């Protein structure tokens, strides 16, 4: 059976562009994650730790080597930010407010 040589150049170009798009996707994901691989299969604990790291360092993949948190981190709570965003200062936010605003922050 003869080999279709006229189809090899488009096939090689197609495979090259697919590989290039995969490499570009990998580079952009690593650039977003401070040079680390993308996190996969996260459970609630890991998502909570990512939220804590984001509030502590300003980035979801940032970590600190100092075991003692800074002084301003003592008042940096998700509940306080939800209360401030709910428009009802002094009142305890409802579970719907907390869930909706935390859900928006959780999957960024």
C-alpha positions as CSV (number, residue, x, y, z in Angstrom):
1,X,0.0,0.0,0.0
2,X,1.6,3.3,-1.0
3,X,2.2,6.0,1.6
4,X,0.5,9.4,0.9
5,X,3.6,11.7,1.0
6,X,1.6,14.8,0.0
7,X,-0.2,14.7,3.4
8,X,3.0,14.5,5.6
9,X,3.8,18.3,5.5
10,X,0.2,19.4,6.6
11,X,0.2,16.6,9.2
12,X,3.5,17.7,10.6
13,X,2.4,21.3,10.7
14,X,-0.8,20.4,12.4
15,X,0.9,18.3,15.1
16,X,3.5,21.1,15.6
17,X,0.8,23.7,16.2
18,X,-1.0,21.4,18.6
19,X,2.2,20.9,20.6
20,X,3.0,24.6,20.5
21,X,-0.5,25.5,21.9
22,X,0.0,22.9,24.7
23,X,3.4,24.4,25.6
24,X,1.9,28.0,25.6
25,X,-0.9,26.8,27.9
26,X,1.6,25.2,30.3
27,X,3.8,28.3,30.3
28,X,0.8,30.6,31.1
29,X,-0.4,28.4,33.8
30,X,3.0,28.2,35.4
31,X,3.4,32.0,35.2
32,X,0.0,32.4,37.0
33,X,1.1,29.9,39.7
34,X,4.6,31.5,40.5
35,X,6.4,28.9,38.4
36,X,4.8,25.9,40.0
37,X,2.5,23.3,38.3
38,X,-1.2,23.8,38.4
39,X,-3.0,22.3,41.3
40,X,-5.5,19.6,40.5
41,X,-8.1,17.6,42.5
42,X,-8.4,20.1,45.3
43,X,-10.4,19.2,48.4
44,X,-12.0,21.8,50.8
45,X,-9.0,21.8,53.1
46,X,-6.6,22.7,50.3
47,X,-8.9,25.4,49.0
48,X,-9.1,26.8,52.5
49,X,-5.3,26.8,52.7
50,X,-5.1,28.6,49.3
51,X,-7.5,31.2,50.6
52,X,-5.4,31.6,53.7
53,X,-2.2,31.9,51.6
54,X,-3.9,34.5,49.4
55,X,-4.9,36.6,52.4
56,X,-1.5,36.2,54.0
57,X,0.8,36.8,51.0
58,X,-1.4,38.3,48.4
59,X,-1.1,35.3,46.0
60,X,-2.9,32.0,46.0
61,X,0.4,30.1,45.7
62,X,2.5,32.3,47.9
63,X,3.9,30.9,51.1
64,X,5.8,32.4,54.0
65,X,8.8,30.9,55.8
66,X,8.2,32.9,58.9
67,X,6.0,30.8,61.3
68,X,4.6,33.9,63.0
69,X,2.0,35.8,61.0
70,X,2.2,39.5,60.7
71,X,0.2,41.7,63.1
72,X,-2.4,42.8,60.5
73,X,-3.3,39.1,59.7
74,X,-5.1,38.8,63.1
75,X,-8.0,40.9,61.8
76,X,-7.9,39.6,58.2
77,X,-10.8,37.1,58.2
78,X,-13.2,36.1,55.5
79,X,-16.1,36.7,57.8
80,X,-15.1,40.3,58.4
81,X,-14.8,41.0,54.7
82,X,-18.2,39.4,54.0
83,X,-19.7,41.6,56.8
84,X,-18.1,44.7,55.2
85,X,-19.3,43.8,51.7
86,X,-22.9,42.9,52.8
87,X,-23.7,46.5,53.5
88,X,-25.0,45.8,56.9
89,X,-22.2,46.9,59.3
90,X,-22.7,45.7,62.9
91,X,-25.1,42.9,61.8
92,X,-24.0,39.4,61.5
93,X,-24.1,38.4,57.8
94,X,-26.5,35.6,56.8
95,X,-25.2,32.2,55.6
96,X,-26.4,33.1,52.1
97,X,-24.1,36.2,52.1
98,X,-21.1,34.2,53.3
99,X,-21.7,31.4,50.9
100,X,-22.3,33.6,47.8
101,X,-19.3,35.8,48.4
102,X,-16.9,33.0,49.5
103,X,-18.0,31.0,46.5
104,X,-17.1,33.9,44.2
105,X,-13.7,34.3,45.8
106,X,-13.0,30.5,46.0
107,X,-13.0,29.8,42.3
108,X,-11.0,32.7,40.8
